[in-house]
Amino acid sequence: MASHPTSETNRLRKSIKSLGSDGFTDNDLDTKWITISGSVRGTCGLCLSLGEDKSFLIPLARYKVDITALQEMRWKGCDIYSDKRRKADIYYSCAEEQGSYGVGIVVRGNLRKSVMAWIPVNERICVVRMKGTFYNTCIVCAYAPTNDADGMFKDTFHDQLDATLDQCPKHDAKVILGDFNAKIGRERYQGIKGTQSKHNTSTDNAERLINFAASRQLIVSSTCFPHKNIHKGTWRSPDKRTVNQIDHVLVDSRHASNILDVRSYRYAEDFSDHYPVIAKVRARISNAKRDKQKEERGCNIEAWRSVEVASAYASEVSRKLQSIQANLPIEEHWKQCAGALTSAATEVLGPKQRRPRKEWFDEQCRLALQKKHEARQRWNNAKKTRGAQSIYEEYRVARRLAVNLCRAKKRHFEDSEMRKVELLSGSSDTRKFYQHIKRQKEGYVPPTIFCNDASGNLLENVRPNVAHRSLPPLAPVEDLEEAAPPSAAEIKAAIRKLKRNKSPGSDGIHAELLKCAGDDT
């Protein structure tokens, strides 16, 4: 099994300066953990290539889950995907070539800034370290081989899992979430597992898991809480007749009392053949207060192409500049001038329009998916009744209609985009033409947050390496004579030479805003 190099990213959060109780709320005392795994089918699920829908984040918000462990993601590489709209970060560790396996951890809400480190071990194991009040917590996501796999393959997996726990700090709390493909029986193992398992006898994978837990002083918390059998099963067979308990939650014995409950939930979404296993954890995660920053969307620069809009913008800028005093210091004078330009651009040009993530997804698609979810819920409620088969047929029809509708909408949108590219090829706007070509060719590319050194090597400890990076010495500056201030004609000539469609500087003023301000300005 090929292993990814261990690395920490510059995504590590700022250290918490104060560990008092001022930065916490009552909700911080009850944190939820969840593990979802298994093969995926349908249009929205875990087995998606980067850039497609991340609809599996929707039920996480519905269950109010803070930290999620994902298995069998089948993505490519190891990176961090941030979904700002759903306020979730996905730390995934998959194979270099997209295919089988792959694990990941999703951190939602305010807990995102409590992540201290992330270690992608390989396509079956990854670790996220969270900052806490009295102790930190290492969350390990694991995906074990099946029970029919070769014994050496299983030994290699447990050796790697054991080595991963050795890398975790000694005084951190360890929580292991994952699909272990282990049916644990009701045999008595004092201090290692409970007797509330769904199965009577243990399989080979279960015995290996129990031996591993005993060697590391772990407790299988998923077998310690009494529940109905329907709340113990975590995986259902394709024929929907067999349900097994193969997903488990392990915690070190010192912090076993923090686990309040572990059970599986049956849900309406069908993106996995595994039921989500939710564990309620009583642990205080450090949650420092942070001031909310107002999002700056910028102004719609493309609107200046209209003659009427450009004229209105120039007159508005001239009106705002007339109210500025001329005898101010140079820094204060430029600050007020820049404020006049940006405020006039916001009022006249309007805010920058944001492209939706899925332009083809409309209200019709949303209603079709809602009908599919409602049919799925009715079928779940009517199981083991006489009318279950007819309700299941209604669900199949609703699911087929929703899938076909979304597929047709997406295909029609892609065809329209290609027609736009064809029309732009004969126009004079080559910039927009190449933008559409690049968008169709590359698709979605997640933002990378890794950091390389001067030689191109991936930095393991980002902050110390960047902070102590030595810069070449600057050449001495000779004494220069004070130059005369530029004339108005020189300033106008310099503004005319500015190139359009370029990113603004630190002041946020585009070149188009200066060009369209008018000669009188």
N, C-alpha and C positions, 0 to 999 in steps of 0.2 A: 504493500500500500504506500503510495507516494505521499510524503508529508510536505505541507507548506512551511516555509520558514516562519519561525515565531517572530512576531513584530508587534509593536505598539504604534498607534497612529497619533498624529497631532490633533486628533479629535478628543484627546483626553481632556476632561473638564478641569476648570480651575479648582484648586484646593480650597476646602472650606476653612475660612479663617476662624470662625466661631462655632463651637459645638454645643452651644447652649440651647435652650428650648424656645428661643425667640423665633427661630427660623422654621418652626414646625407647626402643623395644624393637627387637628384630631384625626383626620383621615390618614395621616402618615403612620399611625399605629397598626393599621390593618392593610397589608400589602398582598395582592393576589399574584400568584404564579400559575402558569398554564403550560401544558405541553400538548402539541398537536403533531401527528405524524401519519405516514401512510401514503399509499399511491393515490393519485388525484385524477379525477375525471371531470368533464364539463368545461364550460367556458371560463370559469373564474376559479382559480385554485393555486396551489403551491407550485405545480409543475409548469411554470410560465417562464418564458425567456425574458431577460431584462428589457424593460420598456413596455411590456404589456400590462394588463390591469392588475392591480394589487388589491383585489376585492377581498382577499382573506383577512385584510385589516378591519373590515367592517364588523364582523362578529366580535372581534376583540373589544371594540368600543361598546358593543351591546352588552357584553358580559362584564364590562368595566375591569378588564384585565390590564395589569401594569407591565408585567414581564412575561414573554412568551418564548417557548422553545419549539423550534420547527425542525422536522427531520424529512429526509428525502425531498429536498427542494429542487434538485436537478438544475441548479443554476450553473454559472461558469465563473471560476476564479474566486477570490476572497476580497471583499471590499465592504463598504458601509453605504447603504442606500437610505436617504433621508426623505421622508414624506412630510413636507411642511403642512399640507392641508389637513392630514390626519394626525399630525404631531407624533410621528413614530419614526424610530431609527431601526433599521434592519442590519444587524451584524451577521454576515453570512460567510461560510467557509465551505467551498465546493471544489470539485476537481477542476483541473486546468481545461479539460475538454468536457463540454456539456453532455451529460448523460445521466448516470444513476447516482445515488447517494446524495450527499450535501446536507449540511446542518446550518442552523441560524438561530439567532436570538433577537427578538423584537422588544424594544424598550419604548414605552409610550409615556406621554404626558410630561409632568415635571421631573420624573425620574431620569430623563435623558441627560440632564446636567450632572447627575450623580455617578455617571460611568467614569471609572478611573482608568481602566485598561481593557484591552480586547486582545485575545490570543487565538488566532485561527490555527489549530493544530493540524488537522487534515479534514478530509471530506466526511468524517464520522464524529469528530470531536471539536468543539470550540468552547472558549471560556470568556465570560464577561465579569469584571470585578466592579462591584458597587460600593460606594462610600456610605458608611453608616455612622450612627452616633457613638456607640460604645465599641463597635467592632465592624469591620468591613465584611462583605459577603462575596464569595466566588460562586458564580452560577455556571455550571457545566452542562452543556447540551451534548447528549450522546445518542448514537444510532448503532445498535449492536447488530451483528450478523444474524441471519435466521437460524432457527434450531437445527435445520438440515445442513448447515454449512460445515466445512471441514474444521476439525478440532484445532489445527494449527492456526487457522484463520481467526478462530475465536480467542485463542490464547494471545495472539498478536494484538487484538483489539483491547483485551483487558490489561495487557502490559502497557499499552499506550495510555489507557485511561489511568492506570496507576501512576505512570510517569507524569501525567498532566496534573494530578493532585499533588505530587511532590513539588511541582513548580509553584503551586499556590502558597501564599504566605501561611505560616504555621498557625497564627492566631486568628485567621479569617474563618468565618462560618462557611461551610461547604454545602451546597445544594446541587444535586444531580438530577436533571430532568431528561427524559428521553424514552425512546422506543427500544427496549431491551429484548423484545421477542421472547420473553420469559413468562411462562405460566407457573406462577408460584403456588405451591400447594399449602395445605393447612398443617403441615408438620410443625412441631414446636421447636423453635430456635430462640431461646431466651435472650432478649436484648438485641436481636438482629431484625426480626420481623414480627408482625402480629399474626393473629389467627383468623382475620376477617377477609381472607382471600376468596375469590370466586371458585377456584379449582381445588380439588382434593389432593392431587399428587403433583410434584414438581417435575418439570422437564429438565433436560441437560442444561439449557441456557439458564434456567432458574437456579439450579445448583451452583453454577459458576457465579451467578450474581450474588447468591447468598455467601459464598466463600469470599468473594471480593469485598462485600459489605463487612464481613467479620474481620478481614485483615485490615481494613481501614477504619474500623469502629464507626460504621454507618448503620442507619436504621432505615428499613424499607417502610416509609410512612404510608404508602398507598395500601398496605395490608393491615393497618392499625385501627381503622375507623369502621364501625358497623353501618352498613347501608344495604338497601335492597340489591338484588343481583343485577337489576337493570341499571343501577348506578355504579356497578363495579366493572362491567365490561367496557373495554376500550377499543376493540377492533371487531368488525363484522365481516363475515365472509361474503364473497360476491353473490352467493345465493340467498344472503340475508337470513340464514337460518342458524348460523353458528356465531356466537359472540364470545370472545376470549379477553382476558385481562393480561395484556402484554406490555402496556406502558406503565412506568412506575416513577415514583418520586423518592429519592434517597436524601437523607440529611445526616450530618454527623451527630453522634449521640449526645454531645454536649449541648446542642441547640435543638434537640428533638422536640422539646416542649413548645417551641415557637410555632410548630405546625398545628393549626387548629382543626383543619378538616381537609380531606382529599376525597374527591368523587368525580365521576365522569358525568357529562351532560349530553343529552341528545338534543340536536339543534335542527333547524330547518335547512340550512345550507348543506349542499352535498358535494363540497369540493374535496372531501377526503373520505376514505373508508374507515378512518379512526374517529372515535368520539373524543372531544376535548376533555382532558383531565385537569381540573382546576384545584389548586391547593391554596388555602387561606393561611397566610403566614403572618404571625405577630412579630414584626420586626420593624424597628424605626430606621428608615433610610434617611440619610442626611438630605435635607431639602431646603437649601438657602433661598432667601428671597431675592428676586431679581427684578429690576425695573423693566417694565414693558417698553420696548422701543417701537416707535411708530414706523410702519413700513413706508419706505419712499419708493414710489412707483415711477417717478419721473414724469415728463410731459410728452405729449404726442408730437414728435418732431416731424413726422410725415405730413402733418396738417399745414405746414408752411408752404407746400406746393400750390395751395389755393391763393389766388391773388387777393381775394377779399380778406382771408384770414391773415395773410402777411401784412396787409395795410392796417387791419385792426390791431395787430400786435405792435406794429411800429408806433401807432398813435398812443397806445396804452403805455408803452415804454417811455415815450416822450413826456407824457403827462406825469408819470411817477418820478422821472428824473428832475422835473422842474421844482419839486418840493424838497430836494436835497440841498443843504447848505454847501457853499463853495469853500468856506474857510475852515473846513474840518481837517484833521490829520489824514495823511495819505491812507493809512490802514483802515480807519473808520470810514473814509470817503469811498474806498473801493468796496467795503462791506455793504454799505447802503446801495451802491450801484448794482452789485451782484444780486442783492435782495430784490431790487426793482425788476431786474431781468427775469429772475426765476418766478416771482409772483405774477408778472404779466404773462409769462408763458403758461403758467398753471391756469390762469383765468381765461385766456383766449384760446390756447391750443388744446387745453384739456389734459386729463391724465393719460398715460400710456396704456393702450389696450392690451390686456393679457390674453394670450392664446389658451384656450381650454386644453386640458390634458387629453381628452378624447372628444374631438370635434364632431365625430359621427354619433356619439351617444346623446340621444335626445329624450324627450318626455315619453315617446312611444316605447323606446327601449326600457326605460325605467318602469313603466306600467307593466310591460311583459315580464320583467324579472320579479316584480312584486307579486303578480299573479302566480308565478312559478313557486315562489317562497310560500305563499298562502296555501297552495295545493300541497306542497311538501309538508307543511304543518298539519293540515287536515289528515294527511296520510299517516303521519306519526301518531296522531291522537286516535286514529281508528284502527290501529294494528290489533290483530287477534280478535277482530270482529267480523261479522258476516259481510259487511259492505266494504271491507278493506281492499278487495281486488278491484272493484269499480273505482274507488277513490284513487288507487294507485294508477289506474289507466288515465284518469283525469290529470294526475300529476305528470305522467309521461308525455301526454299531449301538450301540457303547458310548458314543460321543459323543452320539448322539441320546437315549439313555436318561438320561445324566447331565444334559443340558440340560433335558429335560422334567421330570425329578425336581426339580431345583433351582427351576424355574419354578413347578411345582405347590406345592412347599413354601412358597415366598415368597408365592404367591397365597393359600394357606390361612392363612398367618400374618396377612396384611393383612386378610382377611375377619374373623378372630377379633379383631383390634384394633378394627375398626369395630363389631363386636358389643359389645365392652367399652365403647366410647364411648356406644353406645345405652343400655346398662344404667346407666352412670354419669350419664346425663342425667336419669334419674328419681330418683337418690339425693341425699342431702344433702351429699355430699363434692364440692362444686363445684370445689375446688382441683385434685383429681386429674382431674376431668372436663376442665378447661381445659388441664391438662398433656398429656392424650392428644390433645386437639384440636390443640394447637400442634405436637406431635410429628408428627402425620399431615399437617398442613398445610405445615410448613416442610421436613420431611425433615432431611437432614444439612446443617449449615452449618459450613464449616471455620473455625477460629479465625483472626481477622485479627490481624496483628502490625504493621500500619502505624501511623504516628503523625501526627496532624494538629496544626497550630498553632491559635492562638486564633481565627483567621479561617476555619478549616476546610480550609486548603490542605495538600496532602501535603508533608511535610518530606523534602527530599533528603538532607541530612546530619543524621541524627536526634540523635546524641549532642551535637554542639556546640550545636545549636539549643535542645535541652532543657536543657543545662547552663547556658546563658547567658540563659535566659528570665527576664525580670524580673517579680517579683511585686509586687502593690500593697502599699504600706506599711500596717502594722497600726496600728490606733488605739491611743493610749496607754491603759494600764490604770490606773484610779484605785486608790488604796489602799483595800483592803477590810478590814473587821474580821473577825477570825478567828471563824468560825461554830462553833457547838457540834456535836459528832458526832451523827449521826442515831440515833434510838432504834430498838429492834427492831421496833416497830409500823410506823414509817416505812419501814424496809427491806422488811418484808413487803408493805406496800402498793405500793412501787415494783416489787417482783418480780411482783405480781399484774397490774400494768399492762403488763408486757412482752408484746409480740405474738409469737405463735408463727409457725413456718415462715419465719423470717428468718435471714439469714446471720450467723454468729458474728463477734465482733470479733477483735482480734489475739491474744487469749488462747485462742481456739478453743472457747469455752463457749457452747453454744446456750441460748436462753431456756428451752427445755423442760427442760434439765438443772437449772436453778434452780427451776423451778416444781414439778418432781417430787421434789425433794430432801426434802420433808416440812417440817411446821411446827416440829418440834423442832430441826431444823438451823438 
